[in-house]
Structures are given as C-alpha cells and as structure tokens.
Amino acid sequence: MWLLLIHQVPPNPPYLRAKILRRLRQIGAFALKNSAYLLPDSEEAAEDFQWLLQEIRAEGGEGWVLRTELVAGLTDDAIKESFREMRAADYRQLLADAQSPEAGLRKIRKRFDEIARIDFFDAAGKQEVLNLMKEMERGLHRPEAVSVATSGFQGRRWITRRGIKVDRTACCWLILRFIDADAEISFVDPNQYVHREGEIRFDMFEGEITHEGDRCSFEVLSERCNLRAPALAAVAEIVHDLDLKDAKFGRPETAGVAAMLEGLALRHQDDQQRMKEGLILFDSLYARLRTEVPA
C-alpha cells in the first residue's frame, strides 16, 4: 500500500515551489511526475504528507493525499527499487563528503541519520557509511601521542591560586589529561605560599607557567609542552576568550562553557571538587570538538 500526494502549487509566491520540493526531498518522497509523489504507507508518512498539504493550501495551492495499491502501471518491486536508488545516491554522496579534511564525525552522523530515516527499503551503501563512522569513532578514541616536551613536567607538584575558575580549571585538565595523569595539584593562598624547588606554579604571579603577552596560562602551557592537536587549539581559543574577555576567537561554544563554569563555581567552594567536575566538563567539550576538528 502506498500514499500518493497530488498537488497544484500557484506561481506566487515564487519561493513556494522550491520550498515544497525541498520538503519532499527531506521526507524521502519519490516523484512519479512533477506534481505526484509517493511514500510507503505508514502513520509517519501520512503525517508528513498532511503537514505538507497544509502548507500548500495555506499558500493558495491545492492537493490531495490518497491510499493506493496500484501506481501508474508500476509494480511494487519497481517502486521499491526507485526508492533504493535515491537513497543509494545519498549514501554515495555522503561517503564522498566524508573524505574531505573538513568532514567531522558529528556532521557525518547527522547526515547519515537523516538519510537512514527515509531509507525505507535498505538501499546499498548504508553499511559502508556505518563502517566508515566506526573507523572515525575509533580514531577519535585513539590516544594522542604525548609530546616529548611534557617529560620535564612529569612527576612534579603543581601549584596554583585557590578559587579556581576558567583558566586554572582548564590548566588542571590539561595537566592531568595530557601531561601527567598522576600529577599532584595544590590550591594555595598566594599571600602565604612559600615556593619550593621542583614545584611548578601556574596562573600565579611570578609563576613558571602564567600569562605571557595576550596569551592565557592554558595557551602558554600548551605551547611549552608542544601540545598542538587541533581540538586542543579549539579549547585554547575558548579558554582565551573567557579568561581575557577580548572575544578574539568568537567560537560558538564559548558562552555555553562560560555558563557551565559559572555554575560550577556557584555550586562548589572547594577547589578539589571544582577541579573534579571541571575535568568532566572539559572532557566533554574536547570530545565534542574532536568530532568537528581533525584530531
């Protein structure tokens, strides 16, 4: 059983025809001819056609949705094959798009979900895209090589000012995730702290790692340790804009990260707890950025 949409679209407004065609492509309809489209009969398909019919009539057009078993002399198998050919072309295009250096897993997965939702009859190419996404996923979770520049920073005690916020929380994450997973980090009152040999002060006055020029401590620490992965650079841009408040990079994630860090500071006075939850926050941010920027 099939659903058949027959419609008449007025010449004005001129954008209406393009809008209707775009929507028909989005719901996966097969064109019998210019004004007649098919979908397999289902509750979702009926709803899609009814919403489209409502849009057409609201703009002065007309249309009808019919249930039918026979369609213009075509067999069911021939119609199903036509649907498969449309989706197979979509999968081929997605595979081609995924070869681009700018392709990110998040975008590929989003487009795959859109195609799979309207792949009614298991078109060729679906498994190839699934295999590619699995490979991309494995690549995202493959540990990045630790820079040899971090060796001089391992097995050390790290010191920063208490009351950590953006830059210091981000530095704690960078230290524990990329420099020394066993690092000891202490939060001190800078007016009472006495420096000891072997300790590394970060984001502190006269510290070994602190602001340099227009760069925040996170940026300086990343450079000193030669940690240059693109997703880390994206994190650095967000931390820079939040800490220096100069909107230099203007990444879209910045406002959301700011809100979460502000909430974290409101929830916890204890720096160890702020750091603990801050690690999760930056883990999540980094994972998301790695789907959009090549690792």
Backbone bond lengths (Angstrom), bond angles and torsions (degrees), N, CA, C in turn:
res aa  C-N    CA-C-N  psi(-1)  N-CA   C-N-CA  omega(-1)  CA-C   N-CA-C  phi
1 M - - - 1.473 - - 1.535 108.98 -
2 W 1.335 114.39 138.79 1.461 120.45 -177.25 1.528 110.55 -125.58
3 L 1.320 114.72 156.25 1.457 121.26 170.68 1.518 108.24 -105.07
4 L 1.311 115.80 131.19 1.461 121.58 -177.65 1.524 109.26 -118.29
5 L 1.335 115.97 121.87 1.467 121.57 174.67 1.518 108.46 -102.90
6 I 1.333 115.41 123.21 1.463 121.59 173.59 1.521 106.87 -116.51
7 H 1.328 117.68 128.43 1.460 118.43 -175.84 1.525 111.74 -140.33
8 Q 1.311 115.02 157.97 1.463 123.56 172.90 1.521 107.07 -127.10
9 V 1.333 115.95 123.30 1.466 121.07 -176.93 1.521 108.93 -110.23
10 P 1.339 119.48 128.51 1.467 121.33 179.18 1.528 110.64 -66.89
11 P 1.331 118.12 156.52 1.477 120.99 -179.19 1.522 113.38 -66.40
12 N 1.329 117.31 -23.03 1.469 121.31 178.87 1.527 110.26 -126.28
13 P 1.310 118.83 142.28 1.470 126.57 1.50 1.523 111.39 -71.36
14 P 1.357 117.03 149.79 1.467 120.85 -172.82 1.532 113.89 -64.41
15 Y 1.331 117.77 -25.10 1.462 119.91 -177.99 1.524 112.80 -77.41
16 L 1.333 117.52 -14.09 1.465 120.05 -171.11 1.526 112.13 -62.35
17 R 1.331 117.27 -44.91 1.464 119.74 -177.44 1.534 110.62 -60.47
18 A 1.333 116.85 -44.12 1.467 120.14 179.11 1.531 110.76 -64.25
19 K 1.311 115.87 -38.07 1.466 120.32 179.25 1.530 110.87 -63.91
20 I 1.325 116.73 -42.77 1.458 120.89 -179.44 1.529 110.53 -67.37
21 L 1.328 116.88 -42.78 1.471 120.44 178.31 1.523 111.06 -61.51
22 R 1.320 116.79 -41.41 1.466 120.67 179.03 1.526 110.99 -62.49
23 R 1.311 115.51 -42.69 1.463 119.69 179.96 1.534 110.90 -67.39
24 L 1.322 117.62 -37.82 1.467 120.55 177.32 1.527 111.11 -63.02
25 R 1.345 116.48 -37.77 1.468 119.32 176.72 1.525 110.76 -66.80
26 Q 1.317 116.48 -38.52 1.463 120.23 -178.76 1.522 112.64 -63.94
27 I 1.339 117.42 -34.82 1.463 119.56 -179.22 1.527 112.05 -90.91
28 G 1.346 116.69 -0.68 1.462 120.57 172.81 1.508 115.15 82.52
29 A 1.326 118.41 22.48 1.466 120.93 -177.00 1.529 111.41 -72.20
30 F 1.312 116.03 146.54 1.469 123.80 178.17 1.525 109.19 -100.66
31 A 1.341 115.58 128.75 1.470 120.45 -176.79 1.516 111.07 -84.57
32 L 1.332 116.51 115.92 1.467 120.62 171.13 1.522 109.31 -75.29
33 K 1.325 115.47 -41.20 1.461 123.64 172.17 1.518 106.40 -159.58
34 N 1.319 118.13 -173.00 1.461 120.85 -169.42 1.525 114.51 -56.09
35 S 1.303 117.22 -33.29 1.470 118.70 -174.14 1.521 112.83 -121.02
36 A 1.314 117.95 18.00 1.463 121.27 -179.51 1.533 108.76 -134.51
37 Y 1.331 115.82 125.48 1.465 121.32 -174.78 1.520 110.43 -133.78
38 L 1.353 114.73 147.02 1.466 122.12 -177.29 1.515 111.82 -116.06
39 L 1.334 114.35 147.51 1.458 122.81 166.44 1.524 107.87 -139.55
40 P 1.337 118.19 150.32 1.467 119.17 171.46 1.523 109.45 -61.31
41 D 1.301 116.70 140.40 1.466 121.06 -176.40 1.524 110.17 -67.12
42 S 1.329 115.22 120.66 1.465 121.75 175.59 1.518 107.85 -159.28
43 E 1.311 115.93 165.04 1.459 120.08 179.26 1.526 110.64 -63.45
44 E 1.330 116.85 -41.62 1.461 120.34 179.89 1.522 111.49 -65.74
45 A 1.348 116.80 -41.71 1.458 120.50 179.50 1.531 110.96 -63.82
46 A 1.324 115.79 -41.85 1.470 119.62 178.75 1.528 110.53 -61.13
47 E 1.330 115.55 -40.63 1.463 119.50 179.19 1.527 110.66 -66.17
48 D 1.343 116.93 -42.54 1.465 120.38 178.67 1.529 111.05 -59.86
49 F 1.321 116.81 -45.56 1.467 119.94 -180.00 1.533 111.45 -66.48
50 Q 1.312 117.35 -38.64 1.466 120.13 -179.63 1.531 111.42 -65.43
51 W 1.350 116.55 -41.25 1.466 119.05 176.67 1.526 110.60 -63.25
52 L 1.315 116.40 -40.73 1.457 120.40 178.96 1.523 110.69 -65.56
53 L 1.305 116.50 -41.51 1.460 121.50 177.63 1.528 110.85 -60.32
54 Q 1.310 115.63 -38.76 1.463 120.36 178.79 1.529 110.29 -64.13
55 E 1.318 117.47 -41.42 1.470 120.97 177.81 1.526 110.98 -63.75
56 I 1.318 116.31 -43.44 1.462 120.53 -179.05 1.523 110.62 -61.61
57 R 1.330 116.95 -46.65 1.471 120.72 -178.32 1.523 111.55 -68.21
58 A 1.358 116.51 -32.49 1.466 119.66 179.07 1.528 111.59 -64.80
59 E 1.329 117.28 -24.66 1.469 121.98 -179.84 1.526 112.04 -99.26
60 G 1.336 116.94 12.21 1.454 119.92 176.14 1.506 114.76 92.95
61 G 1.324 118.30 6.94 1.449 121.53 178.19 1.522 111.14 -90.36
62 E 1.317 115.38 -173.27 1.461 120.39 179.17 1.519 107.81 -142.44
63 G 1.341 115.32 158.02 1.454 118.55 179.85 1.514 111.40 -172.55
64 W 1.344 113.48 166.46 1.463 120.04 -179.73 1.532 108.60 -144.34
65 V 1.314 116.19 146.86 1.465 121.57 175.03 1.523 107.47 -118.24
66 L 1.333 116.77 124.55 1.463 122.52 -175.83 1.525 110.03 -125.58
67 R 1.332 115.29 149.33 1.456 120.79 170.34 1.523 108.51 -98.37
68 T 1.325 115.48 135.38 1.461 118.81 -176.73 1.518 111.22 -148.93
69 E 1.323 116.19 151.50 1.461 121.12 175.29 1.530 110.99 -101.62
70 L 1.320 117.77 -29.11 1.453 122.47 -178.99 1.523 109.23 -112.30
71 V 1.344 115.91 133.25 1.463 120.36 -175.59 1.524 109.93 -130.33
72 A 1.324 116.05 103.35 1.476 122.46 171.16 1.521 113.20 47.42
73 G 1.323 117.14 38.04 1.456 121.15 177.54 1.519 115.24 75.47
74 L 1.332 118.10 5.17 1.458 121.38 179.99 1.529 110.07 -87.26
75 T 1.311 115.82 144.14 1.469 119.19 175.03 1.526 109.24 -81.70
76 D 1.334 115.71 160.23 1.457 119.75 177.01 1.525 110.99 -58.58
77 D 1.329 116.34 -40.10 1.461 120.07 -179.22 1.528 111.27 -63.01
78 A 1.334 115.82 -39.84 1.464 119.55 179.95 1.530 110.83 -65.93
79 I 1.330 116.51 -39.26 1.468 120.18 178.98 1.528 110.27 -66.88
80 K 1.334 116.25 -44.69 1.470 119.83 179.24 1.524 111.04 -59.58
81 E 1.334 116.02 -40.50 1.464 119.56 179.54 1.521 111.01 -64.62
82 S 1.324 117.60 -34.75 1.464 120.76 177.10 1.523 111.02 -64.66
83 F 1.331 116.25 -41.20 1.463 120.05 175.89 1.534 109.98 -62.36
84 R 1.334 116.84 -43.62 1.467 120.17 -179.53 1.526 111.36 -61.34
85 E 1.325 116.33 -40.98 1.465 119.94 -179.47 1.529 111.15 -62.65
86 M 1.325 117.79 -38.73 1.462 120.56 178.62 1.523 110.93 -63.27
87 R 1.334 115.90 -46.66 1.467 119.10 -177.92 1.522 111.54 -72.10
88 A 1.327 118.21 -34.43 1.462 120.62 177.29 1.527 110.14 -60.84
89 A 1.336 116.46 -38.91 1.465 120.45 176.92 1.527 110.51 -64.18
90 D 1.330 116.40 -38.96 1.467 120.25 177.63 1.527 111.11 -63.53
91 Y 1.339 117.18 -43.33 1.466 120.34 179.86 1.533 110.66 -64.81
92 R 1.350 116.87 -40.23 1.466 119.67 178.34 1.522 110.87 -61.62
93 Q 1.315 116.02 -41.83 1.461 119.50 179.24 1.520 110.89 -65.43
94 L 1.321 116.65 -39.14 1.466 120.35 179.56 1.526 110.86 -65.24
95 L 1.338 117.06 -40.74 1.463 120.28 176.46 1.524 111.04 -61.34
96 A 1.320 116.35 -40.55 1.468 120.32 177.92 1.524 110.73 -65.21
97 D 1.325 116.34 -43.73 1.469 120.38 179.55 1.521 111.35 -62.17
98 A 1.329 116.61 -34.90 1.467 121.14 -176.81 1.522 112.40 -68.31
99 Q 1.332 117.81 -16.84 1.467 120.70 179.20 1.525 112.01 -78.68
100 S 1.311 116.66 -12.98 1.462 120.17 -179.06 1.526 110.32 -68.54
101 P 1.349 118.16 141.34 1.471 120.63 177.07 1.520 113.12 -60.23
102 E 1.346 115.53 -24.70 1.466 119.15 -179.07 1.530 112.50 -83.78
103 A 1.329 116.98 -6.52 1.463 120.04 -176.39 1.522 109.90 -68.17
104 G 1.319 116.84 132.37 1.457 122.05 176.27 1.521 109.82 -117.02
105 L 1.322 115.99 150.48 1.457 119.83 -177.72 1.518 111.69 -58.84
106 R 1.299 116.98 -38.66 1.470 119.98 -178.05 1.530 111.26 -61.14
107 K 1.333 116.76 -42.97 1.464 120.31 179.65 1.526 111.18 -69.55
108 I 1.331 115.95 -40.96 1.464 119.68 179.92 1.532 109.88 -64.09
109 R 1.322 116.58 -44.27 1.467 119.69 -179.33 1.524 111.23 -64.05
110 K 1.335 116.40 -40.30 1.465 120.05 179.32 1.528 110.61 -61.35
111 R 1.342 115.90 -45.54 1.462 119.07 180.00 1.526 110.95 -67.47
112 F 1.332 116.99 -38.50 1.467 120.04 177.65 1.528 110.40 -60.11
113 D 1.316 117.30 -44.41 1.471 120.45 -179.98 1.519 111.01 -61.13
114 E 1.339 116.52 -38.16 1.469 120.19 178.27 1.524 111.07 -63.78
115 I 1.328 116.60 -42.20 1.468 120.03 -179.56 1.520 110.74 -71.14
116 A 1.338 116.67 -46.09 1.467 120.53 -177.12 1.523 111.57 -60.92
117 R 1.329 116.87 -31.62 1.468 120.68 -179.49 1.525 111.62 -64.08
118 I 1.338 116.79 -29.24 1.464 120.04 -178.96 1.533 111.65 -110.76
119 D 1.329 116.31 13.69 1.470 120.82 174.54 1.525 107.08 -88.48
120 F 1.307 115.91 86.64 1.462 120.97 -170.87 1.523 113.26 -77.54
121 F 1.338 117.68 -20.38 1.467 119.53 -171.37 1.533 112.67 -133.36
122 D 1.343 116.89 33.55 1.468 122.44 173.12 1.524 112.83 54.40
123 A 1.298 115.67 69.11 1.466 121.40 -179.34 1.521 111.46 -71.20
124 A 1.310 115.63 155.69 1.458 121.51 176.32 1.528 109.77 -65.16
125 G 1.321 115.88 145.27 1.462 120.75 176.70 1.504 114.01 104.30
126 K 1.322 117.55 -16.37 1.459 120.15 -177.33 1.520 111.11 -63.37
127 Q 1.326 117.08 -46.38 1.455 120.14 -177.20 1.524 111.39 -65.50
128 E 1.330 117.24 -35.25 1.463 120.18 178.13 1.522 111.12 -60.88
129 V 1.339 116.59 -41.19 1.463 119.54 178.91 1.533 110.06 -68.07
130 L 1.324 117.14 -41.07 1.462 120.07 177.11 1.521 110.99 -59.26
131 N 1.331 117.10 -42.78 1.466 120.79 179.45 1.528 110.89 -63.54
132 L 1.329 115.45 -41.00 1.463 119.30 179.31 1.525 110.90 -63.49
133 M 1.328 117.44 -42.48 1.461 120.00 -179.77 1.526 111.15 -64.90
134 K 1.345 116.69 -35.73 1.465 119.54 176.61 1.519 110.91 -63.27
135 E 1.336 116.39 -40.46 1.459 120.29 177.64 1.524 110.79 -63.84
136 M 1.333 116.05 -42.38 1.467 119.96 178.49 1.518 110.45 -63.94
137 E 1.328 116.52 -39.42 1.466 120.97 179.01 1.525 110.86 -63.92
138 R 1.336 116.11 -42.92 1.468 119.26 178.60 1.526 110.70 -62.64
139 G 1.324 115.72 -37.72 1.455 119.51 178.57 1.513 112.66 -64.03
140 L 1.345 115.74 -36.22 1.463 119.63 179.95 1.515 111.91 -67.92
141 H 1.342 117.23 -31.54 1.458 120.16 -177.45 1.524 112.82 -96.09
142 R 1.341 116.15 0.98 1.454 119.18 176.22 1.520 108.26 -73.69
143 P 1.326 118.67 126.68 1.470 120.34 -177.98 1.519 111.42 -57.94
144 E 1.315 116.76 137.04 1.453 120.55 176.94 1.529 109.16 -79.16
145 A 1.302 115.93 148.33 1.455 120.05 179.18 1.518 110.38 -63.38
146 V 1.320 116.04 133.62 1.460 120.64 177.88 1.524 108.06 -79.19
147 S 1.310 117.06 129.23 1.455 120.89 -179.11 1.520 110.45 -64.59
148 V 1.345 115.91 141.07 1.471 119.38 176.88 1.523 110.37 -62.92
149 A 1.327 116.85 -20.88 1.463 120.34 -179.70 1.521 111.86 -66.63
150 T 1.338 117.88 -15.80 1.463 119.55 -179.90 1.523 112.42 -80.65
151 S 1.335 117.68 -13.07 1.462 119.93 -173.28 1.528 112.33 -59.97
152 G 1.321 117.54 -36.09 1.455 120.29 179.49 1.510 114.03 -72.33
153 F 1.329 116.65 -8.35 1.456 120.96 -178.34 1.535 112.32 -106.78
154 Q 1.310 116.93 2.86 1.464 120.11 -177.03 1.525 111.52 -92.01
155 G 1.349 114.96 150.73 1.454 120.49 -179.03 1.512 113.11 70.08
156 R 1.306 116.80 23.01 1.471 121.69 -177.75 1.524 110.34 -111.08
157 R 1.312 116.27 161.56 1.471 121.63 174.25 1.518 107.59 -98.03
158 W 1.321 115.06 129.72 1.456 121.54 -176.64 1.527 109.57 -104.07
159 I 1.334 116.21 137.29 1.464 121.83 -175.45 1.526 109.00 -126.45
160 T 1.332 115.78 135.40 1.464 119.65 172.38 1.514 109.64 -147.50
161 R 1.319 115.34 169.50 1.465 120.54 179.97 1.523 110.97 -68.27
162 R 1.308 116.19 145.57 1.452 119.76 177.34 1.532 109.33 -72.33
163 G 1.336 116.12 167.05 1.468 120.67 -176.67 1.516 111.19 75.80
164 I 1.329 115.93 45.98 1.472 119.78 -174.19 1.522 111.45 -63.53
165 K 1.337 113.12 144.16 1.468 119.82 175.78 1.523 108.74 -130.81
166 V 1.316 117.92 -129.22 1.458 120.06 -169.53 1.530 113.15 -65.39
167 D 1.318 116.75 -64.55 1.459 121.37 -171.83 1.527 111.74 -63.57
168 R 1.320 116.96 -45.12 1.460 119.99 -178.27 1.529 112.10 -68.86
169 T 1.328 117.01 -38.45 1.475 119.16 176.49 1.521 110.48 -62.87
170 A 1.344 116.21 -43.58 1.462 120.30 179.60 1.527 110.81 -64.57
171 C 1.334 117.69 -38.62 1.463 120.85 177.96 1.529 111.02 -64.24
172 C 1.320 117.08 -40.73 1.474 120.29 176.83 1.528 110.19 -57.53
173 W 1.326 115.85 -43.37 1.475 120.32 178.87 1.524 110.87 -63.26
174 L 1.334 116.66 -44.64 1.467 120.43 -179.26 1.532 110.66 -63.03
175 I 1.311 117.33 -40.88 1.465 121.61 179.74 1.526 110.76 -63.07
176 L 1.318 116.60 -50.90 1.463 120.77 -173.57 1.520 113.44 -76.03
177 R 1.303 117.48 -27.47 1.465 119.97 -177.39 1.531 113.47 -94.01
178 F 1.328 118.13 -25.90 1.463 119.25 -172.04 1.530 114.39 -128.22
179 I 1.320 117.32 -14.31 1.466 119.11 -174.69 1.525 111.51 -113.31
180 D 1.332 117.62 -53.99 1.469 120.96 -177.85 1.530 108.48 -154.52
181 A 1.325 115.59 102.78 1.470 120.08 -177.31 1.519 112.22 -63.74
182 D 1.335 117.54 -19.85 1.472 121.24 -179.02 1.519 112.47 -103.38
183 A 1.316 116.90 13.88 1.464 120.41 -176.62 1.526 111.55 -61.74
184 E 1.324 115.72 144.64 1.463 121.80 172.98 1.523 107.42 -98.41
185 I 1.316 115.81 124.49 1.465 120.71 -179.11 1.524 108.78 -117.90
186 S 1.317 116.21 127.00 1.470 121.36 -178.61 1.520 110.11 -118.87
187 F 1.327 115.05 144.98 1.458 122.35 -179.01 1.522 107.56 -113.92
188 V 1.338 116.61 120.61 1.464 120.27 -168.85 1.519 111.40 -126.19
189 D 1.349 114.31 163.78 1.452 121.93 168.33 1.521 106.61 -83.37
190 P 1.331 118.77 113.90 1.473 119.87 -174.87 1.523 113.38 -61.75
191 N 1.327 117.61 -21.87 1.460 120.38 179.68 1.526 112.46 -77.32
192 Q 1.324 117.14 -18.17 1.454 120.99 -178.70 1.534 112.96 -113.10
193 Y 1.287 117.08 -11.94 1.458 121.08 -175.98 1.529 111.16 -71.53
194 V 1.317 115.72 137.63 1.462 122.85 174.79 1.531 107.90 -116.83
195 H 1.298 116.35 120.56 1.467 120.70 -175.55 1.517 111.56 -68.82
196 R 1.352 115.78 138.23 1.457 122.06 177.12 1.523 109.36 -119.01
197 E 1.318 115.83 148.76 1.447 120.66 -179.22 1.529 110.45 -59.40
198 G 1.303 116.00 137.56 1.457 121.35 178.73 1.511 113.76 93.91
199 E 1.336 117.56 -14.83 1.462 120.37 178.22 1.530 109.51 -83.07
200 I 1.322 115.38 146.09 1.460 121.00 178.09 1.521 108.33 -113.51
201 R 1.307 115.56 116.48 1.467 120.34 178.03 1.539 108.77 -90.42
202 F 1.345 115.94 133.04 1.467 118.57 176.65 1.516 110.65 -128.96
203 D 1.330 113.71 143.03 1.467 122.34 -176.23 1.526 111.00 52.97
204 M 1.330 115.28 44.09 1.466 122.68 177.70 1.525 109.33 -134.65
205 F 1.321 116.11 152.18 1.462 121.37 175.90 1.532 109.03 -59.12
206 E 1.332 115.71 130.28 1.462 123.75 -177.21 1.527 112.80 63.52
207 G 1.316 117.03 18.91 1.454 120.43 179.22 1.522 111.99 -75.06
208 E 1.349 114.41 159.81 1.460 119.69 177.81 1.534 111.31 -68.02
209 I 1.326 115.98 -33.16 1.464 122.05 176.90 1.519 107.50 -123.92
210 T 1.317 117.04 110.73 1.461 120.25 178.96 1.522 108.44 -155.30
211 H 1.319 117.13 -173.64 1.465 120.60 -178.15 1.526 110.70 -58.82
212 E 1.319 114.76 139.60 1.459 121.24 173.19 1.520 108.33 -133.45
213 G 1.309 116.63 116.41 1.459 120.49 -177.03 1.517 110.40 60.75
214 D 1.339 116.44 -124.91 1.464 119.83 -179.78 1.523 111.26 -99.71
215 R 1.334 117.68 21.76 1.461 121.15 -179.40 1.520 110.20 -108.41
216 C 1.321 115.63 137.08 1.463 120.68 177.98 1.524 109.76 -78.86
217 S 1.323 116.55 172.51 1.467 121.57 -176.63 1.526 111.76 -61.60
218 F 1.332 117.11 -37.26 1.466 120.81 179.53 1.522 110.04 -60.92
219 E 1.320 117.00 -43.29 1.462 120.49 179.33 1.524 111.17 -65.10
220 V 1.334 116.73 -42.24 1.462 120.98 -179.85 1.521 110.72 -64.54
221 L 1.335 116.97 -44.61 1.460 120.84 179.95 1.531 110.96 -63.48
222 S 1.318 117.03 -41.48 1.467 120.98 178.13 1.525 110.71 -59.89
223 E 1.331 116.22 -42.35 1.458 119.77 -178.55 1.534 111.43 -70.39
224 R 1.325 116.83 -42.25 1.464 119.61 -179.83 1.526 111.43 -60.40
225 C 1.323 116.49 -34.56 1.460 120.95 -178.80 1.525 112.42 -94.89
226 N 1.336 115.68 4.78 1.472 121.25 177.73 1.529 111.65 55.99
227 L 1.318 116.39 41.48 1.465 122.18 178.00 1.521 107.33 -96.42
228 R 1.324 116.36 100.79 1.463 120.32 -168.70 1.521 113.98 -123.29
229 A 1.321 119.20 19.89 1.461 120.49 177.82 1.531 109.34 -58.31
230 P 1.339 118.48 139.77 1.473 120.54 -177.98 1.528 114.15 -54.31
231 A 1.342 117.16 -39.96 1.468 118.32 -179.66 1.521 110.92 -67.23
232 L 1.344 117.18 -33.94 1.471 120.06 175.78 1.526 110.23 -66.86
233 A 1.324 116.33 -38.13 1.460 119.77 176.91 1.527 110.75 -61.66
234 A 1.332 116.64 -36.72 1.471 120.41 177.76 1.521 110.66 -66.23
235 V 1.345 116.85 -41.15 1.469 120.03 175.69 1.528 109.55 -60.42
236 A 1.328 116.41 -43.51 1.465 120.81 -179.49 1.529 111.38 -59.78
237 E 1.323 117.14 -38.57 1.464 120.13 178.42 1.520 111.39 -63.31
238 I 1.320 116.43 -40.90 1.473 120.63 178.83 1.516 110.64 -65.26
239 V 1.339 116.31 -46.53 1.472 120.73 -179.53 1.530 109.70 -63.31
240 H 1.327 116.77 -41.95 1.476 120.67 178.43 1.529 110.87 -55.85
241 D 1.329 116.59 -52.66 1.465 119.72 -176.56 1.523 112.30 -62.85
242 L 1.331 116.88 -36.58 1.460 119.39 179.86 1.524 111.94 -72.78
243 D 1.331 116.51 -38.11 1.461 119.75 -175.87 1.519 112.42 -80.32
244 L 1.338 116.86 -42.66 1.462 119.74 -177.41 1.526 112.82 -91.73
245 K 1.335 116.06 -13.23 1.475 121.51 175.53 1.540 112.37 56.20
246 D 1.346 116.35 37.89 1.458 118.59 -179.09 1.526 113.53 -111.34
247 A 1.359 116.52 0.38 1.471 121.27 178.16 1.526 111.88 51.78
248 K 1.322 117.00 35.98 1.467 121.61 -177.34 1.518 112.15 -64.29
249 F 1.345 117.60 -39.81 1.455 120.48 -173.24 1.525 113.00 -105.02
250 G 1.318 118.40 -33.67 1.459 121.97 173.56 1.516 115.00 62.85
251 R 1.329 117.27 37.98 1.466 119.21 178.49 1.537 110.01 -68.57
252 P 1.340 117.64 144.96 1.475 120.05 -175.75 1.524 113.77 -66.45
253 E 1.333 118.33 -21.48 1.467 120.59 -178.14 1.531 112.71 -78.99
254 T 1.330 117.24 -13.30 1.462 120.97 -168.11 1.525 113.01 -58.59
255 A 1.321 117.23 -46.73 1.472 119.80 -177.24 1.521 111.26 -62.68
256 G 1.322 117.58 -39.92 1.459 120.60 179.56 1.515 112.02 -65.63
257 V 1.336 116.93 -41.32 1.471 120.57 178.10 1.519 109.51 -64.37
258 A 1.327 117.07 -40.82 1.466 120.87 178.45 1.521 110.98 -58.72
259 A 1.331 116.74 -45.43 1.466 120.68 -178.60 1.528 111.08 -63.12
260 M 1.332 117.13 -40.45 1.458 119.85 -178.95 1.529 111.54 -69.09
261 L 1.331 117.03 -39.60 1.465 119.20 178.32 1.516 111.94 -68.80
262 E 1.320 116.95 -36.41 1.465 120.02 175.65 1.528 110.45 -63.44
263 G 1.324 115.64 -42.69 1.458 119.43 177.36 1.511 112.00 -63.32
264 L 1.324 116.42 -38.22 1.460 121.02 178.08 1.519 110.98 -61.77
265 A 1.333 117.03 -43.11 1.464 121.20 179.10 1.528 111.41 -65.92
266 L 1.328 116.87 -35.16 1.466 120.40 178.80 1.529 111.67 -70.09
267 R 1.320 116.56 -33.63 1.467 120.89 -176.96 1.526 112.95 -78.08
268 H 1.337 116.34 -30.74 1.467 118.79 -172.26 1.524 111.38 -133.03
269 Q 1.319 116.53 128.60 1.456 122.07 171.06 1.525 110.76 -88.22
270 D 1.328 115.98 -26.17 1.456 121.66 -177.03 1.533 110.32 -76.41
271 D 1.335 115.93 126.02 1.461 119.88 -176.53 1.521 113.02 -68.02
272 Q 1.312 118.21 -34.69 1.459 119.91 178.30 1.524 110.72 -62.09
273 Q 1.342 116.55 -39.33 1.459 120.14 178.84 1.526 110.77 -71.11
274 R 1.334 116.27 -38.95 1.468 119.15 175.75 1.525 110.32 -59.81
275 M 1.346 115.36 -43.66 1.463 118.61 -179.70 1.521 110.92 -65.37
276 K 1.317 116.72 -43.80 1.462 120.79 -178.17 1.524 111.13 -56.88
277 E 1.329 116.72 -48.17 1.461 119.46 -179.35 1.526 111.35 -76.63
278 G 1.341 115.97 -28.56 1.457 119.60 176.53 1.520 112.12 -64.93
279 L 1.340 116.91 -33.72 1.459 120.18 176.63 1.527 110.89 -61.24
280 I 1.323 115.92 -41.53 1.467 120.14 179.26 1.524 110.13 -66.09
281 L 1.333 115.52 -41.64 1.471 119.87 -179.78 1.526 110.34 -59.81
282 F 1.342 116.84 -48.55 1.462 119.46 -177.77 1.521 112.07 -73.70
283 D 1.335 117.65 -29.49 1.473 119.40 172.22 1.526 110.11 -58.56
284 S 1.327 115.30 -45.36 1.461 120.18 -178.22 1.524 111.23 -66.89
285 L 1.329 116.34 -43.17 1.462 120.46 178.81 1.527 110.27 -61.19
286 Y 1.311 116.68 -45.65 1.471 121.06 -178.79 1.526 111.48 -63.88
287 A 1.341 116.64 -42.30 1.469 120.47 178.73 1.516 110.56 -60.24
288 R 1.315 115.95 -42.21 1.463 120.37 -179.49 1.526 110.77 -66.84
289 L 1.347 117.26 -43.02 1.455 120.46 -179.21 1.516 111.48 -66.46
290 R 1.330 117.72 -30.79 1.463 120.14 179.69 1.529 112.10 -69.48
291 T 1.325 117.92 -18.28 1.458 119.52 175.50 1.510 111.76 -79.66
292 E 1.343 117.52 -14.31 1.451 121.22 -176.28 1.525 112.91 -112.22
293 V 1.323 115.90 -21.51 1.452 119.63 -178.96 1.519 107.61 -121.61
294 P 1.327 118.48 133.96 1.468 118.59 179.58 1.513 110.74 -55.31
295 A 1.361 115.98 136.93 1.458 120.21 -178.74 1.522 111.21 -68.54
